[in-house]
Structures are given as structure tokens and as C-alpha cells.
Amino acid sequence: MNLHEQLGALEVGVDQLIQAVVAPQAQSTPETRNQADAQHAPAEHAVPDVESETVEVQAQADAAVSEAGAQTAAPPAPPTLEINRPAQNEITMTIGGQTVALRAEQIGQLIEELSNARASMTPEPPPGIPPGWRFVSTKNPVMAVQKQSNGDRLLVMRHTGHGWVPFTFSPDMVIQLYMLLTKG
């Protein structure tokens, strides 16, 4: 997957997260008084009151202007991200007060998207193992190997948390890896 495909996939994932947060907000937006009245009033008795509509439009405009002024005066705090694990097979993510529950398949998808995006970001992860780093290791992982046309070897290993993780080794690195693994 090239960089443009990775960025495209990340954008789709971010769009899905945004939709998961924004859609419930749009559904919970209260109706205006005129919309509610129009829905509940019988059609034959609906007589427009131009003066009251004009006053209400002016009031709405005034409210919008004062709200816009309040927003420019004090920018809202950025939304926070909270991650919880309410059950063995579920993670919840809360962004700006909106909670989304993710199951194992969705978590795998999110890990893959984040991994693809992180691979193109700087700074790179540290070259050495950081002190206090927490990890889960997979004993005797399932592996697949493919020989590339340029002589490199593609090694794909299945990690229980990260899923399928690919690595490409040049012929020299294959020898170094073999020596490292057989060193007594």
C-alpha cells in the first residue's frame, strides 16, 4: 500500500469517526418553536403571522450574532479523548462527550489505519526499546514468507494484538537475522 493509499484509508477512518460523533449530535438538536408548531398545527388553521415571524427571525439573527461573538471571544476547549474497556471484547472511545463502542474487528481496523498513518509520520519511533515500554509478545507466531523479485524477503508475522505485521529484509539482513537468532 503506497503513501497515497494509506492517507486515503486514514481519511476514510477519520471520516467514519467524525460521522459517529457528529451524526448523534445532529439527531439530538432540538427543533425551533416554528418547526414544532408547524408539525403539530392542523393544515387548515395554519395562517402565517408575518409580524411574529419577522420578530422571531430577528431574535434568531441576534442570537446567532451574539453566539458568534462569544465563540470568537473565547475559543472552546478542544475535545478530549477517553478510552475505556467496559468488557473483555469491547473498547469505548469518547470524543467531545460522544461515545463509540468498538468490537474486536473494528479495533483491528483502527489499529491497521493508525499503523499505516504512523508509518508516514515524523519523528520515527525511537531506534532502541524505550525503558518501561509495555508490550504483549506472541509466542511462536504464524508466519508467511515471500521472495521478492529483487532478492528481498517479505516476512509477515501474526501478532495477537497488532494482527498481521509485515517486514521486508534485504539478503544481507536475512543473514544477520539468522545469525542473531542462532547465536548461543
N, C-alpha and C positions, 0 to 999 in steps of 0.2 A: 504494500500500500504506500503510494508516494505521499509527499507532504500535503499536496492539494487535496487528495482524497481524505487524509487524516483530518485536515482542517474542516472539510465539508462534513465529515462524520461528527466531529466535535460540535459544529454549529447545529446540526440536527439534534444532538443530545441536549445541548443548551436550550434550544428552542422548545424541546419537549418539557424540560424542567420549568421553563418560564410559563408555558401553557398550563402546566399543572398548578402553578401558583396563581396566575392571572385569571384563568377561567373561573375558579370558585369565587374570586373577588367580584367578577362581573355579574355572576349569578346572584350574589348576595347584596347587590346595590339596590337600595330602596327606590321605589317609584316616586316620581314627583306627585304632588297633590292633583294636578290636572290630569295626569295619566290614570291615576287611581279613580278619580271621579268619572272620567270618560268611560272607563271599563265597567263601572257599576251603575251608571245612569242609563235609563231606558232611551233608546234611539229617538222616539218621537218627542221627548221632552228636552232634547239636547239643543238649547238655544245659546249661541255664543254670546258672551258678555265681553264686548271689546274693551271696555274700560278696565274691568278687573284683570283681563288677560294682559293688558298693557302694563298695569301696576305690577303684576306678578313677573312679567318679563324683565321690567326694570329692577325689581328686587333680586331676581336671579342674576342679572348682569352685575349689580352692585356686590352681591355675594361672591361672584366669580372674581371680580377685580380685587376685593379685599383678601380673598383666599390666595390669589396670585401674589399680591403684595406680601402676605405673610410667608409664602414659600420663598420669595427672594430675600426676605429679611433674615430668615433663619432656615438654612437648608436642613432638610430632615436627615436624621442619622441613617447611615447605610444599614440595610437589613443584616441581621446576624444569622449564622448557620449553626444549627444544633443537630447533633446526630445522636440517636438513642437506639438501643437494642431491646425492644419490649418482649421479643420472643426469640427462640433459638434460630428460626428460619426467617427472621424479619428485621429490617433496619428501618427506622424512620428518620427522615431529614426534614427539618423545619427551617424555612427561609422566610423572614419577614412575617412570622405568625402563621404561615400556611404549611401544613404538614403533609408529606407524601410518604406512604409506606412502600418499601421496596422488598420484593421477594428475591430468592437466590438468583433466578435468571436475570432479573433487572439489575441486580448488584454486579453480576458478571459483566453485563453490558456496560455499566457505568465504569467499572474498573478498566475495561478494554478502551473505552473512549478517553478516559483520563490518562491512561498509559500512553496511548498514541499521541495525545496532546503534549504530555510531559516530555516525550522523546524529542520534540522540536523546540523546547524551551531552554532558555539560559537563566541562570547558570546550570550546568550539568550537575547531576548528583555527585557527592564527594567521591574522590578516587579510592579512598580507603573506607573501611567499615567504621562508622561513627560510634564512639563509646556510648553505651546504653541503648543501642539500637535494638528494638524489639522485632522479632520475626517469627514466622511459623515455617519450619522446614518440612519438606516432603521426602520421606524415606523411600528409596527405590522408585523414582517416578517413572511413569510410562514415557517412552522416548520414541522419536522418529528421526531418521537421518536421510538427507538427500544430498547427492553430489551435484554441485553447480557446474555449469559449462566452463567456468574459469578455474576450476580445481578446488574452489572453496567448498566447505561442507556446511550445510544448514542442519543444525541440531534443534529440534523442538522438544521441549520437556513440559509435562503436565504437572503444574503446581496446584495443590489443593485449594489455595486461596486466590492465586493470580490467574489460574486457568492455563492455557497453552502459551508458553513463553518461548519465542524463537531466538536463536543465536546463530550468527554466521561466523565460521572460523576459516582463516587462511590455512594453507597446508602447513606453514611453519607453526602456527598457533595450535593446530591439531597435534603436532609432535610435542610441543610444550605441555599441552593439556594431558597427553598420555604420560609424559614423564612426571608431571605433578601428581597425577592420580596413582601412579605405580611406585612413587617414592616411598621408601620404607622408613 
